[in-house]
Amino acid sequence: MLKALIVLVMLAIVASLASSFFFLMKDDGSSHRSVNGLVVRVTLSALLIVLIGVAFVTGNLDLNPPPY
């Protein structure tokens, strides 16, 4: 469950990056949508770090799992 949430947050970061790139190319500088996208990416990245930390502490994520 936690691993799936981590993957979803990573996909949301990539989607936010793509939308910010689109707004950067299409807007003529009068809009702040690229800056808002940056705020969303930073927030999602902080959430991702917290989720990875929680996964390590609870044992859902191993640093170097055995190959079996």
N, C-alpha and C positions, 0 to 999 in steps of 0.2 A: 504494500500500500504506500509506504513512504518513498520507495524507489520510483513508483509511478508518479507521485507528486513532484519529485525532483525532476523527472523527465519533462513533465508538463510545464514546470516553471522555466526550464531551459528552453523549451519550444516557445514559450511566451516571450522570453528575452529575444530570441531570434526574430519573432514576428514584430516586436516593437522596434528592433533595429531596421527591419525592412520597411516598416511604415515611416519611420523617421527619415530614412534615405529617400523614400518617395516624396515626402513633404519637402525635404531639402531641395530636391530637383525641381519640383513643380511650383512651389511658392516663390514669390518675387521678393521676399524679405520682409513683407508686412505682417506675416503671421508668426506666432510663437509655437507652432505645432512641433517643430524639431526639438525645441527646448523642453517642451512637455514630454516628448518621447524619451529624452534623456533622463528626465526625472523618473519616468516609469521604469526605464532600464536599471537605473541605480537602485530603485526600491526593490525591483524583482531580484536583482543580484544580491542585495542584503538578505532578502528572504531565502534565497538559495543557499547562502552561507549558513544561515541559521538552521535550515532544514538538513544540510549535510552534517552540521555539528550535532543535531539531535539524533540523526541516524547513527552516527558513530557512538554516541553515548549510550543509546538504547541497544546497540548491538545489531541493528538492521543492516549496517554497512561495515564491511571489514576492509582493513587496509591492504592486506595481501592474502586473499582467500586461497585455500588449497584447491587444486585443479579437479577434484573428484565431484 
